Amino acid sequence: MTQFVITVFGEDRPGIISALSGPVTRHDGNWERSQLARLAGRFAGIVEVSVPDERYAALVAELGALEDEGLHVTIEGEDPLAAEEVEGEEFLLELLGNDHHGIVAEISAVLAEHRISIGELHTEVREAPMAGGHLFHARAVLVAPPEETDALREALEGLADELMVDLTLTG
């Protein structure tokens, strides 16, 4: 079996998932996992797929033809999936606070400084009706090397105070 990743981007419309999943099924592939979203009227997604080796080329050709339907599709072969898994302790980070410029950059800089891998990151900005303005919410799955867990907690607690946000780290 060949495993690969499909990324897709285009104007949102009904049938995009069907346009992607149909070829995978027709070529005896398996839709392993995905992250798909509608953002600002656009559709964006990333999908991990496996397919029998002998069907890979035909599937890639069929997925490439989706460009004619206005979907920008890229395919990355086995190399990105063969990357070494980050080992360590898994944490769930939840952050909620007033939205401001640079909040993701500040958080990600602390994570990078402590060699923390981000397995998943979901963010959104929503209205804060009672207070006016906007709230920023982030939820991330992090993987920290064992020797960094205490320093990570301390750094994130300090950052939460500095940013004046509620931050919870569990795991």
C-alpha positions in Angstrom: 0.0 0.0 0.0 1.1 3.5 -0.7 0.2 6.2 1.8 0.1 9.9 0.8 -1.4 13.2 1.7 -3.8 15.2 -0.4 -4.3 18.9 0.2 -7.2 20.7 -1.4 -8.3 24.3 -1.7 -11.0 26.0 -3.6 -14.3 28.0 -3.6 -16.7 26.2 -1.2 -19.6 24.4 -2.8 -21.7 21.3 -2.3 -20.0 18.1 -3.5 -16.3 18.8 -2.8 -16.0 15.8 -0.4 -17.7 13.6 -2.9 -15.3 14.8 -5.6 -12.4 13.8 -3.4 -13.7 10.6 -1.9 -15.1 9.1 -5.1 -11.8 8.6 -6.8 -10.2 7.2 -3.6 -13.0 4.6 -3.5 -12.9 3.8 -7.2 -9.2 3.0 -6.9 -9.6 0.8 -3.8 -8.1 3.4 -1.6 -8.8 4.1 2.0 -9.6 7.6 3.5 -7.4 7.3 6.6 -7.9 10.7 8.3 -8.7 14.3 7.4 -9.0 17.9 8.6 -11.5 19.8 6.4 -12.9 23.3 6.9 -14.9 26.1 5.3 -13.1 29.4 6.0 -14.2 32.8 4.6 -16.2 31.1 1.7 -13.3 28.8 0.8 -12.9 25.1 1.3 -9.5 23.9 2.6 -8.5 20.4 3.6 -5.8 17.8 4.1 -6.5 14.1 3.8 -4.3 11.1 4.5 -5.0 8.3 2.0 -3.7 4.8 1.4 -4.1 2.9 -1.9 -2.8 -0.3 -3.5 0.6 0.4 -5.1 -0.6 -0.5 -8.5 -3.5 1.9 -8.3 -1.5 5.0 -7.1 -0.7 6.5 -10.5 -4.3 6.3 -11.7 -5.7 7.8 -8.5 -3.2 10.7 -8.7 -4.2 11.3 -12.3 -7.9 11.4 -11.4 -7.4 13.6 -8.4 -5.3 16.0 -10.6 -8.2 16.3 -13.0 -10.2 18.1 -10.2 -8.3 21.2 -11.2 -10.8 21.5 -14.0 -13.5 21.8 -11.4 -11.8 24.6 -9.6 -10.1 22.6 -6.9 -6.4 23.1 -6.3 -5.1 19.6 -5.3 -1.6 18.7 -4.3 -0.3 15.3 -3.5 2.7 14.5 -1.3 4.0 10.9 -1.5 5.3 8.6 1.2 8.2 10.8 2.3 6.2 13.3 4.5 4.5 10.4 6.3 7.8 8.6 6.9 9.0 11.4 9.1 10.1 10.3 12.5 7.4 10.6 15.1 8.0 13.0 17.9 8.3 11.1 21.2 7.2 12.5 24.5 4.3 13.3 26.7 1.0 14.4 25.1 -0.8 17.5 26.4 -4.0 19.3 25.6 -3.7 23.1 25.6 -6.9 25.2 25.9 -6.6 29.0 25.7 -9.3 31.7 25.9 -8.8 35.4 26.1 -9.3 38.7 24.4 -8.2 38.6 20.8 -5.1 40.6 19.9 -2.6 40.9 17.1 0.2 38.3 17.3 -1.3 35.9 19.9 -0.5 32.7 17.8 3.0 33.9 17.1 3.7 34.5 20.8 2.3 31.0 21.8 4.1 29.2 19.0 7.4 30.9 19.8 7.2 29.6 23.4 6.4 26.1 22.1 9.3 26.1 19.6 11.7 27.4 22.2 10.8 24.3 24.3 11.0 21.9 21.3 7.2 21.2 21.5 5.5 19.6 18.6 2.0 20.7 17.7 0.0 17.6 16.7 -3.2 19.5 16.1 -4.2 23.2 16.4 -7.7 24.6 16.1 -8.3 28.3 16.5 -11.2 30.7 16.2 -12.2 34.2 17.0 -15.7 34.8 18.2 -17.7 37.8 19.4 -17.7 38.5 23.1 -21.3 39.9 23.4 -21.2 40.8 27.1 -17.8 42.6 27.0 -17.7 43.8 23.4 -14.8 43.0 21.2 -13.7 39.5 20.3 -12.4 36.4 22.1 -9.7 34.2 20.8 -10.0 30.4 21.5 -7.3 27.9 20.8 -7.2 24.2 21.4 -4.0 22.2 20.6 -2.6 18.8 21.1 1.0 19.1 22.0 3.8 16.6 22.3 6.6 17.5 24.7 9.9 15.8 25.3 9.9 14.5 28.9 12.7 16.7 30.0 10.7 19.8 28.8 7.4 19.2 30.5 8.1 21.2 33.7 9.7 24.1 31.8 6.8 24.1 29.4 4.2 24.4 32.1 6.2 27.3 33.7 6.7 29.1 30.4 3.0 28.8 29.5 1.8 30.0 32.9 4.0 33.0 32.5 2.8 33.7 29.0 -0.9 33.3 30.1 -0.3 36.0 32.7 1.5 38.3 30.2 -1.2 37.8 27.6 -4.0 38.0 30.2 -5.7 34.9 29.0 -7.0 31.7 30.6 -4.7 28.8 29.7 -5.2 25.2 30.7 -2.6 22.5 30.1 -3.7 18.9 30.8 -2.0 15.7 30.3 
